[in-house]
Amino acid sequence: TIHRKTEGNPFFILMFLRSLYDEKLLQYNFGAMKWTWDDDAVNSKIVTQNVASVLVNKMNRLQEDTQRMLMVASCLGSNFRKSAVVTVMKNISQVEMRSSMRIVSGTDATIGSSSLLSSDLTNSSTERAYASLIEEFEEEGLCEVDDEECHFMHDQI
């Protein structure tokens, strides 16, 4: 079923399996020590054949702070240094980010008080928060992190 739905495309296989897992249609049964799924639910699941749609859907599921950081990282290119993203995030104002997000999304973007752009965070807590956002990029399969260097995965599809 998965091969038929994805036409064997490794990227779509990975995205399809991740979406099944995220939607709890694919689960690991620790008692039986095997993966289980609902055949009917899997068969009814639609696989998008558009890489851009897959990536947009994935990015829309990210936390707001992660989306902001992803936007900054994308401006730095397909390869970027973690420290460069952190530097930009520390120095960009809420007004600049709000304006940029409004232009990108076409809506009136709001930045909540819990935003990492707030000035009331300590330097070390900010660094940890930024590091966890970059880890979220990697966990979602959006980028590959090699120590300080990051590479967006869409360039490898």
RAQUITA-V320999 format. One record per pair of residues at least 4 apart in sequence whose ideal C-beta (glycine too) atoms are under 6 Angstrom apart, sorted by sequence separation. I is the first residue (numbers start at 1). J is the second residue. D is the distance in whole Angstrom. If there is no record, write none. Layout:
I/J/D
I/J/D
//
This chain:
2/6/6
12/16/6
62/66/4
76/80/4
80/84/6
88/92/6
92/96/5
94/98/6
101/105/6
105/109/6
111/115/5
121/125/5
3/8/5
20/25/4
21/26/5
29/34/6
37/42/5
48/53/5
62/67/5
92/97/5
121/126/5
137/142/5
138/143/6
145/150/5
6/12/4
20/26/4
48/54/6
137/143/4
6/13/5
28/35/6
29/36/5
73/80/5
102/109/5
138/145/5
143/150/5
144/151/5
76/84/6
101/109/4
27/36/6
143/152/5
6/16/5
143/153/6
26/37/5
98/109/6
142/153/6
25/37/6
73/85/5
141/153/6
72/85/6
98/111/5
116/129/5
25/41/5
72/88/5
72/89/6
94/111/5
97/117/6
94/117/5
16/47/5
15/54/5
1/42/6
6/47/6
1/43/6
5/47/5
86/130/5
65/116/5
82/134/6
69/133/5
82/148/5
66/133/5
81/148/5
66/136/5
80/150/5
79/151/5
78/152/5
78/155/5
58/140/6
51/157/6
11/157/5
//
